[in-house]
Amino acid sequence: MTESSVSDLQAHFPPAGSPSGEAPPPYSTLPDGAAQSSPLVWRDNLCSPSPVPCAQTALKLSFMDFIPRMVKKRIVGKNEYEVFGSVLERANVWLEEHAGVQLVSCETITWFGASHREIFSDSSAFRKPPTTRFMRGIRFWYLTEVIPSPSHGRQSSQVVQCQTFLARPAETFTMLLTRINEILSSEPCTGRIVGIETVRMPLVDGEVRTEETFWKEHVGDTKLVTFAFRIYSVLCPMQGYESIGYQDFVPSRTNRNKENRGYELYADLMDRATRCIARQQGVRFTNLQTIGVKIKKNISSEERCSFTEHGRRTMNFLNVIRAYFVIQHNATASAPLVDSRLTYRTFSPMPVTYIAPNAPVKYEDVRALLERINHWLQLTGATLFSIETIPVRLPTDAQQSLGPEATFVPNLEGGSAAGKFLFHIRIYLTGDYIEPPNAVSLVLPQLTFAASY
């Protein structure tokens, strides 16, 4: 692929007006062209990223959460919390103090509960009561050596940067993406882009706020939902500039799976995503994200950056895979490509205590879940590509039996309805690996219920 301007990022759409209840058409900003991809070389830091085989390099996957701190407590009115930028500053201080870690993914995480006192970032189970408090922070997924190597010495610290681009009224994702790339062409990132997200922004006092980290919502309220693109980059010298794009993979209605209302399962989407990504040239894929898309009759709602939630009115969603990529301009080095088939594994928190039907069930926390993930990575030698945290409502229709594999998500009382959620961890992998039987049991362990707490 030759160097192209921002205008070369063309959106390709099927005609609007899908049949009632059908999935919206896929959206793509991938440039035309396909070629065989070249091998990847593992990195020394995020300024030259590639996947990493954990077993061969004796690396351990870990995470660190940065939650907003209360900066002012008020007797009357709302307490004041750090803004998102302040949370990122603290995260960078932590990175400076832990220069030996190797970042894999940067995530914007939103936790929720009845009050800030019941929100613990390392929990796997959360609930949305009729009045829900939301807390937004940052999660770093990183790798450390199980046994530090003296030959590696002390690495230079990494600095993570974040830019958030909020959609304007009536702006579509096509328009938003074009505007972002126009900005990046004149004001490039001062580092290498390592992650891109589509983030739902809170509506506080009638205003959409990208820096808000603590807010509340009421079930039954009609509210405007607005999305933004958030770009994470790591500070380092750059040649030229990078523009961004993405490719959506939307479930088709094949009527093969009744539990999923006839829509394709997540594995079907991933198969299509793998084939598409393997054919691309001239782009560097950064990460994959599961996006909930509102289904609306006869309208491709996927292209809208905002929509209205009408309180308790029935709303249905589809989980879409969004694969993000960057294109490097005016640079001598070519973009590294994914050289083999992408796969994934979803690790779900398992119940650790059970007393009786309708009684509260405790689930393993993120740290216990991570132990299973690390054990699986060591047994299989699988190579990490990216990681995401996925909230899934329990139990709801297909998700009661299919869990995070379901792509049809019914929401009988609006997008912010009360309910219980589990946070699953989905890891995306590249390269060949062997999964022995004892490794499979780590992904779906046998349920064992305790008689009491």
ChimeraX attribute file (.defattr): number of C-alpha atoms within 10 A of each C-alpha:
attribute: neighborCount
match mode: 1-to-1
recipient: residues
	/A:1	13
	/A:2	6
	/A:3	12
	/A:4	13
	/A:5	14
	/A:6	21
	/A:7	9
	/A:8	12
	/A:9	21
	/A:10	15
	/A:11	18
	/A:12	14
	/A:13	12
	/A:14	11
	/A:15	8
	/A:16	12
	/A:17	13
	/A:18	16
	/A:19	12
	/A:20	11
	/A:21	13
	/A:22	20
	/A:23	27
	/A:24	26
	/A:25	23
	/A:26	19
	/A:27	20
	/A:28	19
	/A:29	20
	/A:30	25
	/A:31	19
	/A:32	12
	/A:33	10
	/A:34	14
	/A:35	11
	/A:36	11
	/A:37	17
	/A:38	13
	/A:39	11
	/A:40	15
	/A:41	12
	/A:42	12
	/A:43	13
	/A:44	12
	/A:45	19
	/A:46	21
	/A:47	18
	/A:48	13
	/A:49	21
	/A:50	24
	/A:51	20
	/A:52	24
	/A:53	21
	/A:54	23
	/A:55	18
	/A:56	11
	/A:57	14
	/A:58	15
	/A:59	21
	/A:60	20
	/A:61	22
	/A:62	19
	/A:63	17
	/A:64	15
	/A:65	16
	/A:66	20
	/A:67	25
	/A:68	23
	/A:69	15
	/A:70	13
	/A:71	10
	/A:72	10
	/A:73	11
	/A:74	8
	/A:75	6
	/A:76	6
	/A:77	7
	/A:78	11
	/A:79	13
	/A:80	15
	/A:81	20
	/A:82	18
	/A:83	19
	/A:84	21
	/A:85	18
	/A:86	14
	/A:87	20
	/A:88	20
	/A:89	15
	/A:90	14
	/A:91	22
	/A:92	17
	/A:93	13
	/A:94	16
	/A:95	20
	/A:96	15
	/A:97	12
	/A:98	16
	/A:99	13
	/A:100	20
	/A:101	20
	/A:102	24
	/A:103	22
	/A:104	25
	/A:105	21
	/A:106	26
	/A:107	19
	/A:108	19
	/A:109	20
	/A:110	19
	/A:111	24
	/A:112	24
	/A:113	22
	/A:114	17
	/A:115	14
	/A:116	15
	/A:117	7
	/A:118	13
	/A:119	18
	/A:120	16
	/A:121	22
	/A:122	16
	/A:123	19
	/A:124	24
	/A:125	28
	/A:126	22
	/A:127	19
	/A:128	22
	/A:129	19
	/A:130	16
	/A:131	17
	/A:132	21
	/A:133	20
	/A:134	21
	/A:135	23
	/A:136	23
	/A:137	25
	/A:138	19
	/A:139	21
	/A:140	21
	/A:141	20
	/A:142	17
	/A:143	19
	/A:144	18
	/A:145	15
	/A:146	12
	/A:147	10
	/A:148	12
	/A:149	8
	/A:150	7
	/A:151	6
	/A:152	9
	/A:153	9
	/A:154	10
	/A:155	13
	/A:156	12
	/A:157	19
	/A:158	24
	/A:159	18
	/A:160	22
	/A:161	20
	/A:162	17
	/A:163	13
	/A:164	17
	/A:165	17
	/A:166	22
	/A:167	21
	/A:168	14
	/A:169	9
	/A:170	11
	/A:171	15
	/A:172	17
	/A:173	20
	/A:174	19
	/A:175	16
	/A:176	18
	/A:177	23
	/A:178	20
	/A:179	14
	/A:180	18
	/A:181	21
	/A:182	16
	/A:183	14
	/A:184	16
	/A:185	16
	/A:186	9
	/A:187	10
	/A:188	16
	/A:189	24
	/A:190	16
	/A:191	21
	/A:192	25
	/A:193	26
	/A:194	27
	/A:195	24
	/A:196	30
	/A:197	23
	/A:198	20
	/A:199	19
	/A:200	17
	/A:201	22
	/A:202	25
	/A:203	18
	/A:204	13
	/A:205	8
	/A:206	9
	/A:207	10
	/A:208	17
	/A:209	14
	/A:210	20
	/A:211	16
	/A:212	21
	/A:213	23
	/A:214	27
	/A:215	18
	/A:216	16
	/A:217	19
	/A:218	17
	/A:219	19
	/A:220	19
	/A:221	14
	/A:222	15
	/A:223	19
	/A:224	16
	/A:225	16
	/A:226	21
	/A:227	22
	/A:228	20
	/A:229	20
	/A:230	18
	/A:231	19
	/A:232	22
	/A:233	21
	/A:234	21
	/A:235	18
	/A:236	16
	/A:237	10
	/A:238	15
	/A:239	14
	/A:240	13
	/A:241	22
	/A:242	24
	/A:243	24
	/A:244	25
	/A:245	24
	/A:246	20
	/A:247	20
	/A:248	22
	/A:249	23
	/A:250	27
	/A:251	24
	/A:252	18
	/A:253	16
	/A:254	11
	/A:255	12
	/A:256	12
	/A:257	14
	/A:258	11
	/A:259	17
	/A:260	22
	/A:261	18
	/A:262	17
	/A:263	23
	/A:264	22
	/A:265	22
	/A:266	21
	/A:267	15
	/A:268	15
	/A:269	19
	/A:270	18
	/A:271	14
	/A:272	13
	/A:273	22
	/A:274	17
	/A:275	13
	/A:276	14
	/A:277	24
	/A:278	18
	/A:279	15
	/A:280	21
	/A:281	23
	/A:282	23
	/A:283	23
	/A:284	24
	/A:285	25
	/A:286	20
	/A:287	22
	/A:288	25
	/A:289	22
	/A:290	22
	/A:291	20
	/A:292	16
	/A:293	22
	/A:294	22
	/A:295	22
	/A:296	19
	/A:297	15
	/A:298	15
	/A:299	18
	/A:300	21
	/A:301	19
	/A:302	24
	/A:303	18
	/A:304	18
	/A:305	24
	/A:306	22
	/A:307	14
	/A:308	12
	/A:309	20
	/A:310	16
	/A:311	18
	/A:312	17
	/A:313	13
	/A:314	13
	/A:315	18
	/A:316	18
	/A:317	18
	/A:318	23
	/A:319	23
	/A:320	23
	/A:321	22
	/A:322	23
	/A:323	22
	/A:324	24
	/A:325	25
	/A:326	23
	/A:327	23
	/A:328	22
	/A:329	19
	/A:330	12
	/A:331	13
	/A:332	9
	/A:333	9
	/A:334	14
	/A:335	16
	/A:336	19
	/A:337	21
	/A:338	26
	/A:339	16
	/A:340	18
	/A:341	15
	/A:342	21
	/A:343	20
	/A:344	16
	/A:345	14
	/A:346	20
	/A:347	21
	/A:348	23
	/A:349	25
	/A:350	22
	/A:351	16
	/A:352	16
	/A:353	17
	/A:354	18
	/A:355	14
	/A:356	10
	/A:357	7
	/A:358	7
	/A:359	8
	/A:360	10
	/A:361	16
	/A:362	17
	/A:363	19
	/A:364	18
	/A:365	19
	/A:366	19
	/A:367	14
	/A:368	15
	/A:369	20
	/A:370	19
	/A:371	15
	/A:372	18
	/A:373	24
	/A:374	18
	/A:375	16
	/A:376	21
	/A:377	22
	/A:378	19
	/A:379	18
	/A:380	20
	/A:381	21
	/A:382	24
	/A:383	23
	/A:384	22
	/A:385	25
	/A:386	24
	/A:387	23
	/A:388	23
	/A:389	20
	/A:390	19
	/A:391	20
	/A:392	21
	/A:393	24
	/A:394	17
	/A:395	14
	/A:396	17
	/A:397	18
	/A:398	21
	/A:399	20
	/A:400	14
	/A:401	14
	/A:402	15
	/A:403	19
	/A:404	25
	/A:405	17
	/A:406	24
	/A:407	31
	/A:408	27
	/A:409	24
	/A:410	22
	/A:411	18
	/A:412	13
	/A:413	18
	/A:414	21
	/A:415	23
	/A:416	22
	/A:417	21
	/A:418	18
	/A:419	14
	/A:420	17
	/A:421	18
	/A:422	23
	/A:423	23
	/A:424	22
	/A:425	21
	/A:426	21
	/A:427	19
	/A:428	20
	/A:429	22
	/A:430	21
	/A:431	18
	/A:432	14
	/A:433	14
	/A:434	10
	/A:435	14
	/A:436	11
	/A:437	8
	/A:438	12
	/A:439	19
	/A:440	13
	/A:441	12
	/A:442	17
	/A:443	17
	/A:444	13
	/A:445	15
	/A:446	9
	/A:447	9
	/A:448	11
	/A:449	13
	/A:450	11
	/A:451	9
	/A:452	9
	/A:453	9
